Amino acid sequence: SAGISVLNSKNILIDNAYIFDTFGDGIFIGSENDGVSRNVTLNNVWIDNARRNAISITSVIGASINNVLLSNTHGTLPECGVDIEPSLFGEYIQQVSFDNLYSFNNKNAAFNINLSALNSDEKQYIPEVTISLKNIRDQHSNGFIGLGFNNFHKKYTPRGAVTIRNGYTENKNHDVELDLTKTKTRINFNGSEIRKKN
């Protein structure tokens, strides 16, 4: 169970919140029945010691997440600070923006995108994905940024844009080269100014 679940909801504001010791996600945004949430805003939120993910996003049109601390996520996979992962084909990841994320000691990645559910070998409509991440800093997480745009090499993939700007990790072992040249995807990826401590 999540600390806060936003399911098939619209016009939601979560402001100045401290969420801790949750058995599931700290905050879950999306749907569990092929629906969608709309216009969700998080401002000035600290999520600590979530068991699954600090923030999970499965289906949303319009999300603005700003000034968030994500710490000590561990217990059961995916164990990320943020995990954007649709569950079903037909869900939405559109107009999702992040600004000023601080990740500390998360078991897996600080920030993860897994779009496996939106890929298909059958001719269907092509989903549109738009994600923007600006200003992310990590300390002591096992991974920094994970990208899974077409993990199973499906024929039809989403289109759209994923932009990551100004990322910094203090873990010298993190890989900050985000290379999608071997991944078949219609998504335009721009990762700039992503660096690590020397």
N, C-alpha and C positions, 0 to 999 in steps of 0.2 A: 504494500500500500504506500502511496506517495504522501508526502507532507501536504501538498496542494495538487489536485488534479483539475485541469481545465479541459473538459470534454465537450466537444460540439457546442462551444460557447462563443459569445462575441462581446466585444467591448469590455475587456477585462483589464484592470490595473492592479498590479501587486507592487506596493511601494514601501520601502523601509521595513523589510521583513528579515527575521532571523529564523531559519529553518534548520533543525538539527536532529540527529539520531533517528532517521526514518528507515523503516524496514525495506522500502522500495526506493523509488526516486524521491529526490527532494521536491522538484516540481515537474509535473507531467503536463505537456501541452499537446493536444491533438484530438484523437478519436480512437475508439476501440471497435467501431462498427462501420468503417468505410465512410465516415463523415469528415467534418472539418471544423476547426476553430478559427475565429477571425478577430483581427485587431486586438492582440494581446500585448500588453506592455509590462515589463519588469524594470523597476528602477531601484537602485540601492538595496541589493539583496545579498545576504550571506547565507550560503548553504553548506553545512558542515556535517561530516560523518553520515552521508547517505549510503545505503547499502548497495544500490544498483547504479544509478547515475545521479549527479547533482541536478542536471536539467535534461530531460528527454523531450524531444519534439518529433511527433509522428505525422501530423497533418495540420497545417496552418496556412492561412492566407493573411499576411500582415502581422508580423511580430517584431517588436522593438525591445531589445534587452540591453540594458545600460548599467554600468557601474556595479558589477557583480563579482563577489568572491566565492570561489568554489573550492572547498578544501576537504581532504581526508576521505574521499570517496573510495569505499572498498567493501567487499563482501560477496557479491555475485556479479557476473559479467552483464554488461560491458564495462562497468566501473570507470566511467569517464566523467570529466567535469561537465562537458556538454556532449550529448549524443543526438545527432539528427538522423533519424532512421525510420522512414515510413514502414508500416507493417504490411500494407496491401497495395496492389496496383489500383490506382484510382484515388489515392490520397494525394495531398498537396503539400509542397514545400515552396511557397512563393512569398516574395517581399519579406524575407527574414533578415533582420539586421542586428548586429552585435557591436557594441562600442564599450571599450574598457572592461575586459575580463581579466581577472587575476586568478590563476589556478595554482593551488598549493597541495602537493603530496597526494595527488589522485593516483589510484592503483594502475590504471591503464593510461589513456590519453587525456591531455588537457581538453582537447576539442576534436571531435570525430564526426565525419559525415559518411553514412553508409546508405547508398541509394539502390541497393540490390532489388528491392521490391518494385521499383519503377522501371526495371529493364524487362524485356520480353523477347521471345523468339517468334511470337505471333504478331501479325500486322494489326496494330491497334492505334489509337490516337497517341501522339507523342507528348508526354508530360513536359511542362515548363517548370524549371527550377531556378529560383533566384535567392542567393545567399550572399550576404556581405558581412565580413568580420574585420573590424578595425581595432587595433590596440589590444593585443593579448600578451600577457606575460605569465610565464610558468616557472615555478620552483619545485623541484623534488618529485615531479610526476614521472612515471616510467616512460611515457611517450609524450610527444608534444602535439602534433597535428596529424590526424589520420584521415585519409581520403579513400573512399571506396565507391567509385562512380559506376563501375561495371565489373564487379568481382567475378562473375560467372561467365563473362564474355558472351552476353546475349546479343542478338542481332539488332534489336531496336532499343535505343537508349533515350533518356530524357535529353532535352535541349535546355539552353538557358545560360546562366552565368554564375560562377562562384568566384568571389573576390576576397582575398585575404591580404590586409595591409598592416604593416608595423607589428610584427610578431617578434617576441624576444623570450628566449629560454636561458635559464641559468645552469642547465644541465649540459656539460660539455659533450656527453655521449649522444645527445639527440641528433637525429638526421634532420636538417632543415632544407634539404634539396627536394622540393616537391615536384617530381617529374611525372607527367602523365603521357609522355610520348608513346608508351607501349600500351596504353589503355584506349580501347575503342569507346569513344563517347562523343556526343554532340555538344556537351557542355563546354563553354568557353571559360577556362580557368586562368585567373590572374593572381599570382602570389608574389608580392613585392615586399622588400624590406623585411624579410624573415631572417633572423640572425640568432646566434647563440653566443654565450660567454666564451671568450678566448681562453 
